Amino acid sequence: MQNTETMTLDEKLDTIMKAVELRNAGDDEGFSRVMRAVPLPPYMAKVAKEWAGADFLVQGGWNLSEAEAEFGNGWLDN
């Protein structure tokens, strides 16, 4: 996985607020980059994998640490 760091709820909320500030300032690329640093909840990662494929998640740089913790290493390959 690209990012295996865990984040507390407060860290997630702070990061999301920073992303919102970037979007409000017109920096959509910065918004997307910061949002991808927030771990996707496992159920969202699973749906994204089914909908868009594992390559979308990996190449997009999404933080999949929570999904990996729940589903185990190699879950994207299954």
Protein Blocks (a to p, Z undefined) as FASTA:
>chain_A
ZZlcdcdfklmmmmmmmmmmmmmnopaklmmmmmmmpccdfklmmmmmmmnojklmmmno
pafklmmmmnoghklmZZ
